[in-house]
């Protein structure tokens, strides 16, 4: 699952998106559903070590997406101020 999420983000970046495109990007519903399922298992303490590792990788990717979106927001704000 984490590899699918990374692949989706790499696809976004390879397309040279506009700042607006970055802001509207969302991981696919399949990745979102798998992440919710793993988070539920984590919450009730039933994840395997492999699933915990998957959640860690998804968390790392989420931090990257947050940083990308923050940068895109700054770029759009600078353009609107001009």
C-alpha positions in Angstrom: 0.0 0.0 0.0 2.7 2.5 0.9 4.3 1.8 -2.5 1.0 2.6 -4.2 0.8 5.9 -2.3 4.4 6.8 -3.2 3.7 5.9 -6.8 0.7 8.2 -6.9 2.8 11.1 -5.4 5.6 10.4 -7.9 3.1 10.5 -10.7 1.8 13.8 -9.5 5.3 15.3 -9.4 6.3 13.8 -12.7 3.4 15.7 -14.3 4.9 19.0 -13.2 1.7 20.2 -11.5 0.8 23.8 -10.9 0.5 24.9 -7.3 -3.2 24.6 -7.6 -2.8 21.0 -8.9 -0.7 20.2 -5.8 -3.3 21.7 -3.5 -6.1 19.6 -5.0 -4.2 16.3 -5.1 -5.6 13.5 -3.0 -4.4 9.9 -2.7 -6.7 7.5 -4.4 -9.8 6.2 -2.6 -8.1 2.7 -2.5 -5.0 4.0 -0.7 -7.2 6.1 1.6 -9.4 3.1 2.5 -6.3 0.9 3.1 -4.8 3.6 5.4 -8.1 3.9 7.4 -8.2 0.1 7.8 -4.6 0.0 9.1 -5.2 3.0 11.4 -8.2 1.1 12.8 -6.1 -2.0 13.4 -3.4 0.2 15.0 -6.0 1.8 17.3 -7.2 -1.6 18.6 -3.6 -2.9 18.8 -3.9 -5.7 16.2 -1.4 -4.5 13.7 1.5 -6.7 12.7 5.1 -5.3 12.6 4.8 -5.1 8.8 1.6 -3.1 9.1 3.2 -0.8 11.6 6.0 -0.2 9.1 3.5 0.5 6.4 1.8 3.1 8.6 5.2 4.7 9.3 5.9 5.0 5.6 2.4 6.5 5.0 3.0 9.0 7.8 6.4 10.0 6.2 4.6 10.5 2.9 1.9 12.5 4.5 4.5 14.9 6.0 6.0 15.3 2.5 2.6 16.1 1.1 1.9 18.6 3.8 5.2 20.4 3.0 4.5 20.4 -0.7 1.0 21.8 -0.2 2.3 24.5 2.2 4.9 25.5 -0.5 2.2 25.5 -3.2 0.0 27.7 -1.0 2.8 30.2 -0.4 3.4 30.4 -4.2 -0.3 31.1 -4.9 -0.4 33.7 -2.1 2.7 35.4 -3.6 1.1 35.5 -7.0 -2.2 36.9 -5.6 -0.3 39.7 -3.8 1.3 41.0 -7.0 
